[in-house]
Amino acid sequence: MHVSIPSLVTLLALTGSAPAANAAGEKKPNVLIIMSDDQDRLLGSMDYMPVVQKMMGDGVEFENHYGTISNCCPSRATFLRGQAAHSTNITHVRPPGCGHRGNYDKWRLAGEDKNYLPHWIKKAGYKAEYVGKFLNGYSQANYHIPPKGWDHVDALIEPYINDYSNVVMSQNGERPVQYRGFTATMLIYRLQRLLDAEEPFFLAIMPYAPHVAGRQPPTPQARHADKFADATAPRFANWNPSDEIQKTNSVFLKDLKLMDSEAEASADRLFRGRIRAIQGVDEIIEDVLAKLEEKGQLDNTYAFYEAFPKVHFGKCMQYQDEANEQPFWPVGAENDLGKAYRQPTDNWVSSDKGEPGVPPNAELAGGPEQRHATMEQLMADIHVLTDEETGPLVPAEKD
């Protein structure tokens, strides 16, 4: 079934055949969510994902589902709580101060992590696991205070999140680990464990790609670094519009100058970097679906692919093009919401994420040999951060 209605987020029921309800005694269907970060729809990145394209015919695509705020931390809080940003009061990626209200410190100190997605999922009889990017502000200064509720969480930590060549993660609040040859191996390993347990599960896989790396294009895996050499960013009607159109724009937009050839080339490089980086996500989907099929659970799993706030002009412009990420509300999630965030958080200082304590990998990770590396191969080339490398930790609060 195809639902025709334009938005960034493609919510793809990749399996399509999982039962809506189970008879007594039958196993509940598993739930799998794979969510990219800052992926566009209107610029055509989905056209460069052959696995997703192949699966779209078997699922449902929601093309017109808009987000309320296209900004990382507020959007993820909406995903996790089922509330708009004015209700979570997480309205920025930065912590309170200078007019900002956001990040992981505010999330946990406000108590919002006491009543959100994993708690609801577990009450419904599921194991709940999360791998990848959590919230801005989860860092080497507060990794020891892991996100509540999950049976297992393995999260990217700042200040390394923007550096594709320096993957540092904390597993269940344990000391951070730098993966020098990080691949989808860890994801498939977690999925394998969940499948072997033969219990219904909810697994959230949250890659950082194709988010820009600071001000630079994202770094693709080595095996994708030379793909799409001739690809260019789409030239829509709003690409270098005429002066007549430009002067009708509002605020600073009306004063923007036409892009010169160097600026256009830079936009094309960014576009190529993003579609190269998304290839790894497409491979994750392929490997995950293959594992589900191998274990006989493909028809008993609801699998969703969606993208978080997309990049078009900038994340927070006053145009319809900018408002498209897909929050997720599980059934019954509305019960008792809106209470925790009212705890005051204005009189505290957020933890400083500090400077990177370990240098990035010298070589670009993700060569062909790493596509299906074993856990033994992955763990043979890791570095556990020392106290000196992580820096000082913030005190953990008492619940």
N, C-alpha and C positions, 0 to 999 in steps of 0.2 A: 504494500500500500504506500502511496506517495501523497503526502499532504502538501499541496501547493499554496503556500501562503507566504520575503527576502530577509534573512537575518544571518548574522555571523554564525550563530551557533547551530550546528547540526547535531541534533540529538538522535543518534542512530541506534535503533534496536537491531543489532547485528545478527542476533540469532533468530528472533522473530517467532520461534515456535514454543518457547517456554510457556507452560500453562498459567493462566491467570489465577487459578486457585487449585489447590490440591485436595483430593479426597482424603478422608481420614486414613492415617497411616502412611501416606505418601510423603516423600521428602519435599520440603519447600524448595522453590527454585532459588538458585544462587543469584547474586546481583554483582555485576562488575561495571565499574565506571572508569574510563580512561579519559583524562581531561588534559588537553594541551593548554599552553599559556600564551595569551596574546596572539592567537591565530586569527587571521582575517578570513572572511568568507567572500566579501565583495571584490577583493583583489585576485581571487581565483586560486588560492593555495590548495583548496580541496582537489583541484584538477591534477595536482602533482602527487596525489596519494592513491596509487593504484589499488591497494588492498581495500581502502575505504570505498573507493569507487565500485569495486567488484561486489562488495557486501551491501551497497545501498539498495540494490534491487531486491534484497531479501528482508529489508527492514522498513522502518518508518523514518522519514526525514521531516523535521519541523523547521521550516524555512523562515518563519516569521515570529520568532519568540525573542522578545527584546528584554534586555536587562535594565534595571533601574539606575545603575551607576557603573560606568565602564572604567573601573579602577581596581587594581589588584586586591588589596586587603579588604576593602568594603565588599567587593564581589564575592570573595571567598567566605567572608563572614555571612553573607546572605545565603550562599550555598550550604553552609554548615548549620545555620540557625533557621532558615526558612523565613527570614524577615528582611524587609528593605532596610537600607542603611540608616534612615532616620529613626528606625526602631532599634537596631543594634547599637546605634551611636558610634559605630566604627565607620568613619567617613574619610579616612585618608590612610596612606601607607606609612606615614610617619607618626611618632608617638605624640601624646598631648604636649602642648607648648607651641607658641607661635601660631596659634589658631588651628593646629592640627589635632585630630582625634582618631588615632588608629594604632595598628600594629599588635603583635602578639602579647606584649606586656599589658596593654590596655584590655585586650580580650580576656586574659586570665585573671587580672586583678579586679576586673569588673564582675567576675564570676560567670561569664557567659559560657565557659567550658563545662559548667555543671549541668547544663541542660541543652544538649545539641545532638547532632546526627548520630554519633556512635552509641550514645545512651539509648536512643529510640530503637536503633537497629538491634541492639542486644536484647532489649525488652521483647522484641518481636521474635526472638529465638535464633538470632544469627550471631556468628563470630564476626567481628568487625576489625578490618586491617586497613592501614593507610601507608602508602609508599610514595615519596616525592616531596614536592614543595607544599608546605603547610601555610603559614601566614608570614608576611613580612615582619621582621623583628624577632623571629625564632633564630637564635644566634649562639655563638660560642660563649656568650656570657650567661645564657639562661637555658642551655640545652638540657641541663640536669632537672629542669622542670618541664617534663614532656607533656604534649597535649593529652588531656584526660580522656578516658572513656574507651580508647582503642585497646583491643586485645594485643595488637602489635602495631607499632608505628616506627617507620624509618624515614626520617625527614631531612631534607636539605637544610643546611644552616648558613646564616650570614656570618661573615662578610663574603662568603664564597659563591653565593647563589648565581651572581652574574657571570662567573668565570667558568665557561664550559670545559676548560682544561684543568679545572681544580675542583673536582667533585668531593665535597666533604659532607658527611651525613652522621646523624646520631640515631642510634637504634634504642628506642624505649628509654631515652634519657641517659644512655650510657656514653662514655667518652667518645668524642667524634672520631671518625675514621676517614682518611683520604683514600679514595679508590683511584689507583693509577691506570687501571684498564677497565673502568666501569662500563658494563654493557647491560643488556636486558636480563642478564643471568640472574641477578638478585630477584627480579620480578617473577621470573618463571619458577625460581626456587620457592618463593612464598606461595605462589599459586599451586605448585605441586604439593606442598605441605597441607594446604587447605583442602585440596581434593582428596588427599590420602586420609584425612581425618573423617571424611564421609559425613560431614555436618554442613548444614546450609551456611553460606558465608556471604559477606559483603566486602568486596575488595576495591579500594580506590587507588588508582595508579595515576600519579600527577607529575608528568614530565615538565621540565622548565621550557623546553623548546616549543615554539620558535621565538621566544622572548628575546629582545635585543640584549646584547651583552654590554650593559652600561650605555655608551653612545655608539658602540660598534655593532656591526651585523653579528648575529649568533654564529658560533663556531660549529660547523657540521662535523659529524664523525668522519674519520679519515677516508673511509670507503665511499663517502658521498661528496668529498671536497671539490671534485671536478665536474660534477653533474650540472646540466642545464647551463652550459657556458654562454649560450646565446639568448637566454631568457631575459626579458625586460619587464619592468613594471607596466601594468596596463595604462594606456593613455585614455582616460575617460574625458568627458566634457569639462570636468573641473580641473584637468591638468593644464596648468599655465593658461588660465582663462583670459579673455580679452580685458582691456582696461574698462570697457563698458560694463562688463559683468562684475569685475573686481570692485568697482566703486559702489556697488549695491550691497556688498558685504558689511557686516557690523564689526564693532570693536577693532582689534588690531588687524584682523584679516584683510580689511580694505587697503591697508598700507603695505602689505607684503609685495615684494618685487617678484617679477618673473624669474623662474629658475633659469640659470645659464646652463651651458653644456656640462660644466663640472658638477653642478647640483643634480642635473638629470642623471649623470653617470653614477653619482653617489646613491641616488634613489634606486637605480637598477642593481647596484651591488648589494644594497640592503635587501631588495626583493629576492635576489638569487640566494643570499645567505639564509633567508628565512625558509625558502622552499627546499634548500638543501638540508637544513636542520630538521625539518619536519619528516624527512625520510626515516629517521630513526624511530619516530613515533609510529609511522605506518608499519614498520617492521615489528614493533612491540605488539600492535594489534594482530598482525599475522601470527606471531609466535604464541600469543595468548590464546587465540582461537584454535590454533593447531593443538595446543595442550589440552584444551577443553574437549576437543573432538577425540583426541587420543584416549582420554579417560572416560569417554562416554557421557560427558556432561554438557555438551554443546546445546542439546535440546532442553536442558533443564537449567539454563542460565540466561538471565536478562543481561545483555551487554550493551552499554551505552558509550558512544563516543561524543564528546562535546568539547567546545573550546571556550576558554575564558576570555575576558574583555579583549576585543580585537584592536589591532592597530590599523588606522586608516589615515587620519590626519594627525590626531592626537587623541588621547583616550577620553577626554572630557569636553569635547566640543559640543556646541548646541545644535547638532544636526542629527537627523535620524540615523545616518550612517555610523555614528559613534556609539549607538546604544544597542549593542547586541552581544550579551552573554547570557547563559542559561542557568538560572538558579534551579535547585532541585528540592522538592518538598516531598518527603515520604508521607504516606498516609498516617494521619493522626499527629503529625508534627506540630500542629497548631496548639496542642494542649499545653497549657501552663507556660507559654512563651511570654516574653516581654517583662519578666520579673528580674532576672539576674543582672541585666546590664544597668539597672538603676543604682547599683552600688557606686558611690562616688570614686572617681579616679583622677581628680584634678590636682591633688596635692602631693603627687609623687613624681619622681624623675625616672624616666625609662632607662633601662640598662643600656650601656654603651656597647655596641657590638664589637668595637675594637678594630684593629688592623689585622689583615691576614698573617697568620703565624707560620704558614707553610707555603712554599712557592708552588706555582702550577707545574704540571707535568711538562717536561722538556719536549716530548713528542706528542703529536696529535693522537688522541685515543680513538678507538673504534675502527681499527683495521678489519679486513675481511675475516681474519682468524679469530676475532673477538665476537663475531656475531652469535655464535653458539658455544661460547666458552663454558667450561664447567665451573662449579662453585670452588673447587680446589684451585683451578687456575686463577680465578678472580681473587681469592683470599691469599694467594701466594704473593701478590704484589700490592699490598696495602700499607698504609702508615697510620698508626694510632697516635693522635695528637698528644703531646705532653702538656703538663701544667703551664709551662712557659709559652707554648704555642697557642694555647687557648686563652691565656690571660685570666684576669680575676673573674670570679663568678658572683652573680647576685645572690643574696640569701633567698632560700626557698621559704614561701609562706606556709603557715599552717592552715589546713582546710577548716 
